[in-house]
Amino acid sequence: MLDFACGGGMQAIACVMADAADITANDIDPVAITATRLNAKRNGVEFATTTDNFVGTSAPQKRWDVIFAGDVCYQQDMANAVLQWLMAEARLGTRVILADPGRTYAPTHNIDELETYDVPVDVAVEDADTKFTRIWQLLPDRG
């Protein structure tokens, strides 16, 4: 399992607690990886972390059973690159789960909505008390 753009590592921590195996938390921001490691320690769990940039890399074979990615569609160039990479991983057979709080560059096709939530947020950052957030599975296109 890959917790991509992990931020504080919430998905990785939850997966360890659910007895998942072979978990990696990834973020290109070293501060996020530090936060992830501190959160893991505080929760009494361990897993691999990396700041490697996987976006744009091609894999000849499936690397992960599941990739979790949250709130990665807020900037156009980044969203395009990330979604292209995630779709390539989905075509390899990886289950790709994407959470998005209504960002402008979120995907509109090749998705299956799994859940929706009203998530409490900081009004000073998001200009609202809650954000309507969707959880999707990316459906592999044919390339």
TIPA-318585 format. One record per atom (N, C-alpha, C): atom name; x, y, z; chain; residue in three letters; residue number from 1. Coordinates in Angstrom, 1 decimal. Layout:
BEGIN
    a       px       py       pz   c     r     k
   CA        X        Y        Z   A   ALA   NUM
...
% end
This chain:
BEGIN
    a       px       py       pz   c     r     k
    N      0.8     -1.2      0.0   A   MET     1
   CA      0.0      0.0      0.0   A   MET     1
    C      0.9      1.2      0.0   A   MET     1
    N      0.5      2.2     -0.8   A   LEU     2
   CA      1.2      3.5     -0.9   A   LEU     2
    C      0.3      4.6     -0.4   A   LEU     2
    N      0.7      5.3      0.6   A   ASP     3
   CA      0.0      6.5      1.0   A   ASP     3
    C      0.8      7.7      0.3   A   ASP     3
    N      0.2      8.1     -0.8   A   PHE     4
   CA      0.9      9.0     -1.7   A   PHE     4
    C      0.5     10.5     -1.3   A   PHE     4
    N      1.5     11.4     -1.3   A   ALA     5
   CA      1.3     12.7     -0.8   A   ALA     5
    C      0.7     12.7      0.6   A   ALA     5
    N      1.4     11.9      1.4   A   CYS     6
   CA      0.8     11.5      2.7   A   CYS     6
    C      0.5     12.6      3.7   A   CYS     6
    N      1.2     13.7      3.6   A   GLY     7
   CA      0.9     14.8      4.6   A   GLY     7
    C      1.4     14.3      5.9   A   GLY     7
    N      0.5     13.9      6.8   A   GLY     8
   CA      0.8     13.4      8.1   A   GLY     8
    C      0.7     11.9      8.3   A   GLY     8
    N      0.5     11.2      7.2   A   GLY     9
   CA      0.5      9.7      7.2   A   GLY     9
    C     -0.7      9.0      7.7   A   GLY     9
    N     -1.9      9.7      7.7   A   MET    10
   CA     -3.1      9.2      8.3   A   MET    10
    C     -3.5      7.8      7.7   A   MET    10
    N     -3.4      7.7      6.3   A   GLN    11
   CA     -3.8      6.5      5.7   A   GLN    11
    C     -2.9      5.3      6.0   A   GLN    11
    N     -1.6      5.7      6.0   A   ALA    12
   CA     -0.6      4.6      6.4   A   ALA    12
    C     -0.8      4.1      7.8   A   ALA    12
    N     -1.0      5.0      8.7   A   ILE    13
   CA     -1.2      4.7     10.1   A   ILE    13
    C     -2.5      3.8     10.2   A   ILE    13
    N     -3.6      4.2      9.6   A   ALA    14
   CA     -4.8      3.4      9.6   A   ALA    14
    C     -4.6      2.0      9.0   A   ALA    14
    N     -3.8      1.9      7.9   A   CYS    15
   CA     -3.6      0.6      7.3   A   CYS    15
    C     -2.8     -0.3      8.2   A   CYS    15
    N     -1.8      0.2      8.9   A   VAL    16
   CA     -1.0     -0.6      9.9   A   VAL    16
    C     -2.0     -1.1     11.0   A   VAL    16
    N     -2.8     -0.2     11.5   A   MET    17
   CA     -3.8     -0.6     12.5   A   MET    17
    C     -4.8     -1.6     12.0   A   MET    17
    N     -5.0     -1.7     10.7   A   ALA    18
   CA     -5.9     -2.6     10.1   A   ALA    18
    C     -5.2     -3.9      9.7   A   ALA    18
    N     -3.9     -4.0     10.1   A   ASP    19
   CA     -3.1     -5.2      9.8   A   ASP    19
    C     -2.7     -5.4      8.3   A   ASP    19
    N     -2.7     -4.3      7.6   A   ALA    20
   CA     -2.2     -4.3      6.2   A   ALA    20
    C     -0.6     -4.5      6.3   A   ALA    20
    N     -0.1     -5.1      5.2   A   ALA    21
   CA      1.3     -5.4      5.1   A   ALA    21
    C      1.9     -4.5      4.0   A   ALA    21
    N      3.2     -4.3      4.1   A   ASP    22
   CA      4.0     -3.6      3.1   A   ASP    22
    C      3.5     -2.2      2.8   A   ASP    22
    N      3.6     -1.4      3.8   A   ILE    23
   CA      3.0      0.0      3.7   A   ILE    23
    C      4.2      1.0      3.5   A   ILE    23
    N      4.0      1.9      2.6   A   THR    24
   CA      4.9      3.0      2.4   A   THR    24
    C      4.2      4.3      2.4   A   THR    24
    N      4.7      5.3      3.2   A   ALA    25
   CA      4.1      6.7      3.1   A   ALA    25
    C      5.1      7.5      2.3   A   ALA    25
    N      4.6      8.3      1.4   A   ASN    26
   CA      5.4      9.0      0.4   A   ASN    26
    C      4.9     10.5      0.4   A   ASN    26
    N      5.9     11.4      0.4   A   ASP    27
   CA      5.6     12.8      0.2   A   ASP    27
    C      6.9     13.4     -0.2   A   ASP    27
    N      6.9     14.3     -1.3   A   ILE    28
   CA      8.1     15.0     -1.7   A   ILE    28
    C      8.6     16.0     -0.7   A   ILE    28
    N      7.7     16.4      0.2   A   ASP    29
   CA      8.0     17.4      1.2   A   ASP    29
    C      8.6     16.7      2.5   A   ASP    29
    N      9.9     17.0      2.8   A   PRO    30
   CA     10.5     16.4      3.9   A   PRO    30
    C      9.8     16.7      5.3   A   PRO    30
    N      9.2     17.9      5.3   A   VAL    31
   CA      8.4     18.2      6.6   A   VAL    31
    C      7.3     17.3      6.7   A   VAL    31
    N      6.6     17.0      5.7   A   ALA    32
   CA      5.5     16.0      5.7   A   ALA    32
    C      6.0     14.6      6.2   A   ALA    32
    N      7.1     14.2      5.7   A   ILE    33
   CA      7.6     12.9      6.2   A   ILE    33
    C      8.0     13.0      7.6   A   ILE    33
    N      8.6     14.1      8.1   A   THR    34
   CA      8.9     14.2      9.5   A   THR    34
    C      7.6     14.1     10.3   A   THR    34
    N      6.5     14.8      9.9   A   ALA    35
   CA      5.2     14.8     10.6   A   ALA    35
    C      4.7     13.4     10.6   A   ALA    35
    N      4.8     12.7      9.4   A   THR    36
   CA      4.3     11.3      9.3   A   THR    36
    C      5.1     10.4     10.3   A   THR    36
    N      6.4     10.5     10.4   A   ARG    37
   CA      7.1      9.7     11.3   A   ARG    37
    C      6.8     10.0     12.8   A   ARG    37
    N      6.6     11.3     13.1   A   LEU    38
   CA      6.1     11.6     14.5   A   LEU    38
    C      4.8     11.1     14.8   A   LEU    38
    N      3.8     11.2     13.8   A   ASN    39
   CA      2.5     10.6     14.0   A   ASN    39
    C      2.5      9.1     14.2   A   ASN    39
    N      3.3      8.4     13.4   A   ALA    40
   CA      3.5      7.0     13.5   A   ALA    40
    C      4.0      6.6     14.9   A   ALA    40
    N      5.0      7.3     15.3   A   LYS    41
   CA      5.6      7.0     16.6   A   LYS    41
    C      4.5      7.2     17.7   A   LYS    41
    N      3.8      8.3     17.6   A   ARG    42
   CA      2.8      8.6     18.6   A   ARG    42
    C      1.7      7.6     18.6   A   ARG    42
    N      1.4      7.0     17.5   A   ASN    43
   CA      0.4      5.9     17.4   A   ASN    43
    C      1.0      4.5     17.6   A   ASN    43
    N      2.2      4.4     17.8   A   GLY    44
   CA      2.9      3.1     18.1   A   GLY    44
    C      2.9      2.2     16.9   A   GLY    44
    N      3.1      2.8     15.7   A   VAL    45
   CA      3.2      1.9     14.5   A   VAL    45
    C      4.5      2.3     13.7   A   VAL    45
    N      4.9      1.4     12.8   A   GLU    46
   CA      6.0      1.6     12.0   A   GLU    46
    C      5.7      1.2     10.6   A   GLU    46
    N      6.3      2.0      9.6   A   PHE    47
   CA      6.2      1.7      8.2   A   PHE    47
    C      7.3      2.5      7.5   A   PHE    47
    N      7.5      2.1      6.2   A   ALA    48
   CA      8.5      2.8      5.4   A   ALA    48
    C      8.1      4.2      5.0   A   ALA    48
    N      9.0      5.1      4.9   A   THR    49
   CA      8.7      6.5      4.4   A   THR    49
    C      9.7      6.8      3.3   A   THR    49
    N      9.3      7.7      2.4   A   THR    50
   CA     10.2      8.1      1.3   A   THR    50
    C      9.8      9.5      0.8   A   THR    50
    N     10.8     10.2      0.4   A   THR    51
   CA     10.5     11.5     -0.3   A   THR    51
    C     10.7     11.4     -1.8   A   THR    51
    N     10.9     10.1     -2.3   A   ASP    52
   CA     11.0      9.9     -3.8   A   ASP    52
    C      9.8     10.5     -4.5   A   ASP    52
    N     10.1     11.1     -5.7   A   ASN    53
   CA      9.0     11.6     -6.5   A   ASN    53
    C      8.6     10.5     -7.5   A   ASN    53
    N      7.5      9.9     -7.3   A   PHE    54
   CA      7.1      8.8     -8.2   A   PHE    54
    C      6.3      9.3     -9.4   A   PHE    54
    N      5.9     10.5     -9.4   A   VAL    55
   CA      5.1     11.1    -10.5   A   VAL    55
    C      6.0     11.1    -11.7   A   VAL    55
    N      5.4     10.6    -12.8   A   GLY    56
   CA      6.2     10.6    -14.1   A   GLY    56
    C      7.0      9.4    -14.3   A   GLY    56
    N      7.2      8.6    -13.2   A   THR    57
   CA      8.0      7.3    -13.4   A   THR    57
    C      7.1      6.3    -13.9   A   THR    57
    N      7.6      5.4    -14.7   A   SER    58
   CA      6.8      4.3    -15.3   A   SER    58
    C      7.3      3.0    -14.6   A   SER    58
    N      6.4      2.2    -14.4   A   ALA    59
   CA      6.7      0.9    -13.8   A   ALA    59
    C      6.4     -0.2    -14.7   A   ALA    59
    N      7.3     -1.1    -15.0   A   PRO    60
   CA      7.0     -2.2    -15.9   A   PRO    60
    C      6.0     -3.2    -15.3   A   PRO    60
    N      5.8     -3.2    -14.0   A   GLN    61
   CA      4.9     -4.1    -13.3   A   GLN    61
    C      4.3     -3.4    -12.1   A   GLN    61
    N      3.2     -4.0    -11.6   A   LYS    62
   CA      2.5     -3.4    -10.5   A   LYS    62
    C      3.4     -3.3     -9.3   A   LYS    62
    N      3.4     -2.2     -8.6   A   ARG    63
   CA      4.3     -2.0     -7.4   A   ARG    63
    C      3.5     -2.1     -6.1   A   ARG    63
    N      2.2     -1.6     -6.2   A   TRP    64
   CA      1.4     -1.6     -5.0   A   TRP    64
    C      0.0     -2.2     -5.3   A   TRP    64
    N     -0.6     -2.8     -4.3   A   ASP    65
   CA     -2.0     -3.3     -4.4   A   ASP    65
    C     -2.9     -2.1     -4.4   A   ASP    65
    N     -2.6     -1.1     -3.5   A   VAL    66
   CA     -3.5      0.0     -3.4   A   VAL    66
    C     -2.7      1.3     -3.2   A   VAL    66
    N     -3.1      2.4     -3.9   A   ILE    67
   CA     -2.5      3.7     -3.7   A   ILE    67
    C     -3.6      4.6     -3.2   A   ILE    67
    N     -3.4      5.3     -2.0   A   PHE    68
   CA     -4.3      6.3     -1.5   A   PHE    68
    C     -3.7      7.6     -1.8   A   PHE    68
    N     -4.5      8.5     -2.4   A   ALA    69
   CA     -4.0      9.9     -2.7   A   ALA    69
    C     -5.1     10.9     -2.2   A   ALA    69
    N     -4.7     11.8     -1.4   A   GLY    70
   CA     -5.7     12.8     -1.0   A   GLY    70
    C     -5.4     14.2     -1.3   A   GLY    70
    N     -6.3     15.0     -1.8   A   ASP    71
   CA     -6.2     16.4     -2.0   A   ASP    71
    C     -5.0     16.8     -2.8   A   ASP    71
    N     -4.9     16.2     -4.0   A   VAL    72
   CA     -3.7     16.4     -4.9   A   VAL    72
    C     -4.1     17.1     -6.2   A   VAL    72
    N     -5.4     17.7     -6.2   A   CYS    73
   CA     -5.9     18.3     -7.5   A   CYS    73
    C     -6.1     19.8     -7.3   A   CYS    73
    N     -5.3     20.5     -6.5   A   TYR    74
   CA     -5.5     21.9     -6.3   A   TYR    74
    C     -4.7     22.8     -7.2   A   TYR    74
    N     -3.8     22.3     -8.0   A   GLN    75
   CA     -3.0     23.1     -8.9   A   GLN    75
    C     -3.0     22.4    -10.2   A   GLN    75
    N     -3.3     23.0    -11.3   A   GLN    76
   CA     -3.5     22.4    -12.6   A   GLN    76
    C     -2.4     21.5    -13.1   A   GLN    76
    N     -1.2     22.0    -13.2   A   ASP    77
   CA      0.0     21.3    -13.7   A   ASP    77
    C      0.2     20.0    -12.8   A   ASP    77
    N      0.2     20.2    -11.5   A   MET    78
   CA      0.4     19.1    -10.6   A   MET    78
    C     -0.7     18.1    -10.8   A   MET    78
    N     -1.9     18.5    -10.8   A   ALA    79
   CA     -3.0     17.6    -10.9   A   ALA    79
    C     -3.0     16.8    -12.2   A   ALA    79
    N     -2.7     17.4    -13.3   A   ASN    80
   CA     -2.5     16.7    -14.5   A   ASN    80
    C     -1.5     15.6    -14.5   A   ASN    80
    N     -0.3     16.0    -13.9   A   ALA    81
   CA      0.8     15.0    -13.8   A   ALA    81
    C      0.5     13.9    -12.9   A   ALA    81
    N     -0.1     14.2    -11.7   A   VAL    82
   CA     -0.4     13.2    -10.7   A   VAL    82
    C     -1.5     12.3    -11.3   A   VAL    82
    N     -2.6     12.8    -11.9   A   LEU    83
   CA     -3.6     12.0    -12.4   A   LEU    83
    C     -3.2     11.1    -13.5   A   LEU    83
    N     -2.3     11.6    -14.4   A   GLN    84
   CA     -1.7     10.8    -15.4   A   GLN    84
    C     -0.9      9.6    -14.8   A   GLN    84
    N     -0.1      9.9    -13.9   A   TRP    85
   CA      0.7      8.8    -13.2   A   TRP    85
    C     -0.2      7.8    -12.5   A   TRP    85
    N     -1.2      8.3    -11.7   A   LEU    86
   CA     -2.2      7.4    -11.0   A   LEU    86
    C     -2.9      6.5    -12.0   A   LEU    86
    N     -3.3      7.1    -13.1   A   MET    87
   CA     -4.1      6.3    -14.1   A   MET    87
    C     -3.2      5.2    -14.7   A   MET    87
    N     -1.9      5.5    -14.9   A   ALA    88
   CA     -1.0      4.5    -15.4   A   ALA    88
    C     -0.8      3.4    -14.4   A   ALA    88
    N     -0.8      3.7    -13.1   A   GLU    89
   CA     -0.8      2.7    -12.0   A   GLU    89
    C     -2.1      1.9    -12.0   A   GLU    89
    N     -3.2      2.5    -12.2   A   ALA    90
   CA     -4.5      1.8    -12.3   A   ALA    90
    C     -4.5      0.8    -13.4   A   ALA    90
    N     -3.9      1.2    -14.6   A   ARG    91
   CA     -3.9      0.3    -15.7   A   ARG    91
    C     -3.1     -0.9    -15.4   A   ARG    91
    N     -2.1     -0.8    -14.5   A   LEU    92
   CA     -1.3     -2.0    -14.1   A   LEU    92
    C     -2.1     -2.9    -13.1   A   LEU    92
    N     -3.2     -2.5    -12.7   A   GLY    93
   CA     -4.0     -3.3    -11.8   A   GLY    93
    C     -4.0     -2.8    -10.3   A   GLY    93
    N     -3.4     -1.7    -10.1   A   THR    94
   CA     -3.4     -1.1     -8.7   A   THR    94
    C     -4.7     -0.5     -8.5   A   THR    94
    N     -5.3     -0.7     -7.3   A   ARG    95
   CA     -6.5      0.0     -6.9   A   ARG    95
    C     -6.1      1.4     -6.4   A   ARG    95
    N     -6.6      2.4     -7.1   A   VAL    96
   CA     -6.2      3.8     -6.8   A   VAL    96
    C     -7.4      4.5     -6.2   A   VAL    96
    N     -7.3      4.9     -4.9   A   ILE    97
   CA     -8.3      5.6     -4.2   A   ILE    97
    C     -7.9      7.1     -4.0   A   ILE    97
    N     -8.8      8.0     -4.5   A   LEU    98
   CA     -8.5      9.4     -4.5   A   LEU    98
    C     -9.6     10.1     -3.7   A   LEU    98
    N     -9.1     10.9     -2.7   A   ALA    99
   CA    -10.0     11.8     -2.0   A   ALA    99
    C     -9.8     13.2     -2.4   A   ALA    99
    N    -11.0     13.9     -2.6   A   ASP   100
   CA    -10.9     15.3     -3.1   A   ASP   100
    C    -12.0     16.1     -2.5   A   ASP   100
    N    -11.6     17.3     -1.9   A   PRO   101
   CA    -12.6     18.2     -1.3   A   PRO   101
    C    -13.2     19.2     -2.3   A   PRO   101
    N    -13.4     18.8     -3.6   A   GLY   102
   CA    -14.0     19.8     -4.5   A   GLY   102
    C    -13.0     20.7     -5.2   A   GLY   102
    N    -11.8     20.3     -5.4   A   ARG   103
   CA    -10.8     21.1     -6.0   A   ARG   103
    C    -11.1     21.2     -7.5   A   ARG   103
    N    -10.7     22.3     -8.1   A   THR   104
   CA    -11.0     22.6     -9.5   A   THR   104
    C    -10.5     21.6    -10.5   A   THR   104
    N     -9.4     21.0    -10.2   A   TYR   105
   CA     -8.7     20.1    -11.2   A   TYR   105
    C     -8.9     18.6    -10.9   A   TYR   105
    N     -9.9     18.3    -10.1   A   ALA   106
   CA    -10.2     16.9     -9.8   A   ALA   106
    C    -10.8     16.2    -11.0   A   ALA   106
    N    -10.6     14.9    -11.1   A   PRO   107
   CA    -11.1     14.2    -12.3   A   PRO   107
    C    -12.6     14.2    -12.4   A   PRO   107
    N    -13.1     14.2    -13.7   A   THR   108
   CA    -14.5     14.1    -13.9   A   THR   108
    C    -14.9     12.9    -14.7   A   THR   108
    N    -14.0     12.1    -15.1   A   HIS   109
   CA    -14.3     10.8    -15.8   A   HIS   109
    C    -13.3      9.7    -15.4   A   HIS   109
    N    -13.7      8.5    -15.7   A   ASN   110
   CA    -12.9      7.3    -15.2   A   ASN   110
    C    -12.8      7.3    -13.7   A   ASN   110
    N    -13.9      7.6    -13.0   A   ILE   111
   CA    -14.0      7.5    -11.6   A   ILE   111
    C    -15.3      6.8    -11.1   A   ILE   111
    N    -15.2      6.2    -10.0   A   ASP   112
   CA    -16.3      5.6     -9.4   A   ASP   112
    C    -16.4      6.2     -8.0   A   ASP   112
    N    -17.5      6.9     -7.7   A   GLU   113
   CA    -17.6      7.5     -6.3   A   GLU   113
    C    -17.9      6.4     -5.3   A   GLU   113
    N    -17.1      6.4     -4.3   A   LEU   114
   CA    -17.3      5.3     -3.2   A   LEU   114
    C    -18.0      5.9     -2.0   A   LEU   114
    N    -17.6      7.1     -1.6   A   GLU   115
   CA    -18.2      7.7     -0.4   A   GLU   115
    C    -18.2      9.2     -0.5   A   GLU   115
    N    -19.0      9.9      0.3   A   THR   116
   CA    -18.9     11.4      0.4   A   THR   116
    C    -19.0     11.7      1.9   A   THR   116
    N    -18.3     12.8      2.3   A   TYR   117
   CA    -18.3     13.3      3.6   A   TYR   117
    C    -18.3     14.8      3.7   A   TYR   117
    N    -18.8     15.3      4.7   A   ASP   118
   CA    -18.7     16.7      5.1   A   ASP   118
    C    -17.5     16.8      6.1   A   ASP   118
    N    -16.4     17.3      5.7   A   VAL   119
   CA    -15.2     17.3      6.6   A   VAL   119
    C    -15.0     18.7      7.2   A   VAL   119
    N    -14.9     18.7      8.6   A   PRO   120
   CA    -14.6     20.0      9.2   A   PRO   120
    C    -13.3     20.5      8.8   A   PRO   120
    N    -13.2     21.8      8.5   A   VAL   121
   CA    -12.0     22.5      8.1   A   VAL   121
    C    -11.8     23.8      8.8   A   VAL   121
    N    -10.6     24.4      8.7   A   ASP   122
   CA    -10.3     25.7      9.3   A   ASP   122
    C    -10.9     26.7      8.3   A   ASP   122
    N    -11.8     27.5      8.8   A   VAL   123
   CA    -12.5     28.5      8.0   A   VAL   123
    C    -11.5     29.6      7.5   A   VAL   123
    N    -10.4     29.8      8.2   A   ALA   124
   CA     -9.4     30.8      7.8   A   ALA   124
    C     -8.7     30.3      6.5   A   ALA   124
    N     -8.6     29.0      6.3   A   VAL   125
   CA     -7.9     28.4      5.2   A   VAL   125
    C     -8.8     28.1      4.0   A   VAL   125
    N    -10.0     27.6      4.3   A   GLU   126
   CA    -10.9     27.1      3.3   A   GLU   126
    C    -12.1     28.0      3.1   A   GLU   126
    N    -12.3     29.0      3.8   A   ASP   127
   CA    -13.5     29.9      3.7   A   ASP   127
    C    -14.8     29.2      3.9   A   ASP   127
    N    -14.8     28.2      4.6   A   ALA   128
   CA    -16.1     27.5      5.0   A   ALA   128
    C    -15.8     26.6      6.3   A   ALA   128
    N    -16.8     26.2      6.9   A   ASP   129
   CA    -16.7     25.4      8.1   A   ASP   129
    C    -16.4     23.9      7.8   A   ASP   129
    N    -17.0     23.5      6.6   A   THR   130
   CA    -16.8     22.1      6.2   A   THR   130
    C    -16.5     22.1      4.7   A   THR   130
    N    -15.9     21.0      4.2   A   LYS   131
   CA    -15.7     20.8      2.8   A   LYS   131
    C    -16.4     19.5      2.4   A   LYS   131
    N    -17.2     19.5      1.4   A   PHE   132
   CA    -17.9     18.3      0.9   A   PHE   132
    C    -16.8     17.5      0.1   A   PHE   132
    N    -16.4     16.4      0.6   A   THR   133
   CA    -15.3     15.6      0.1   A   THR   133
    C    -15.8     14.3     -0.4   A   THR   133
    N    -15.3     14.0     -1.6   A   ARG   134
   CA    -15.6     12.7     -2.3   A   ARG   134
    C    -14.4     11.8     -2.2   A   ARG   134
    N    -14.8     10.5     -2.1   A   ILE   135
   CA    -13.7      9.4     -2.2   A   ILE   135
    C    -14.1      8.7     -3.5   A   ILE   135
    N    -13.1      8.6     -4.4   A   TRP   136
   CA    -13.3      7.9     -5.7   A   TRP   136
    C    -12.3      6.8     -5.8   A   TRP   136
    N    -12.7      5.9     -6.7   A   GLN   137
   CA    -11.7      4.9     -7.2   A   GLN   137
    C    -11.5      5.3     -8.7   A   GLN   137
    N    -10.2      5.4     -9.1   A   LEU   138
   CA     -9.9      5.7    -10.5   A   LEU   138
    C    -10.2      4.4    -11.3   A   LEU   138
    N    -10.9      4.5    -12.3   A   LEU   139
   CA    -11.1      3.4    -13.2   A   LEU   139
    C    -10.1      3.4    -14.4   A   LEU   139
    N     -9.4      2.4    -14.6   A   PRO   140
   CA     -8.3      2.5    -15.7   A   PRO   140
    C     -9.0      2.7    -17.0   A   PRO   140
    N     -8.4      3.7    -17.7   A   ASP   141
   CA     -8.8      3.9    -19.1   A   ASP   141
    C     -7.9      3.0    -20.0   A   ASP   141
    N     -8.0      3.1    -21.2   A   ARG   142
   CA     -7.2      2.2    -22.1   A   ARG   142
    C     -6.0      2.9    -22.7   A   ARG   142
    N     -5.6      4.0    -22.0   A   GLY   143
   CA     -4.3      4.6    -22.4   A   GLY   143
    C     -4.4      5.8    -23.3   A   GLY   143
% end
